[in-house]
Amino acid sequence: MPKALNGQIVMEKTPRYFVTPETPGRIHTMSRDIKLIVVVRDPITRAISDYTQIISKTPDIPSFESLTFKNRSTGQIDSLWSPLYIGLYARHLERWLAYFPLSQIHFVHGERLISDPAGELGRVQDFLGLQRIITDKHFYFNKTKGFPCLKKPEGSSKPHCLGKTKGRTHPKINPEVIQKLREFYQPHNLKFYQMAGMDFGWQ
């Protein structure tokens, strides 16, 4: 990580950090008092979003439904398939809590980040000990993408929206498969709510 001057905060993001087993230990070796921010969303929506990203690069892969199951006839979910494994948040959080206290981890509610970006970022600013500078006036909702965008950043005449990979139309998934996934994730989600001390309200 680059060195920071007094009054500066250095931030870095990598989506795989939260789920990669060796990461908590490596980060702890680098800094014990680091603050960690984790953005989480409904694991089913997240998995479908992940699959949408995969098919954009490899269109000939099997359907989401067929990849979801180890055995479709018995209904056994393939929890090691990456898009589904990532959503086992309690399992990943356990590894982090072996190295860091919960007080150093802040969870951003992914659904609220879309519906109330200023509120979620307000809580992030509080967690980082920053003055609440980013507010509602910095955002507008882009109906085309279905996401909030930042109004004109300083020194730019254009608003800043998330890239092309965000806001893509998800494939329609068989409702029975969604129901099976709800049943599969429910105990994992409840355990995660207890560990995080926060109910995310995923059905």
Secondary structure, 3 states (H helix, E strand, C coil): CCCCCCCCCCCCCCCCHHHCCCHHHHHHHHCCCCCEEEEECCHHHHHHHHHHHHHHHCCCCCCHHHHHEEECCCCEECCCCHHHHCCCHHHHHHHHHCCCCHHHEEEEEHHHHHHCHHHHHHHHHHHCCCCCCCCHHHEEEECCCCEEEECCCCCCCCCECCCCCCCCCCCCCCHHHHHHHHHHHHHHHHHHHHHHCCCCCCC
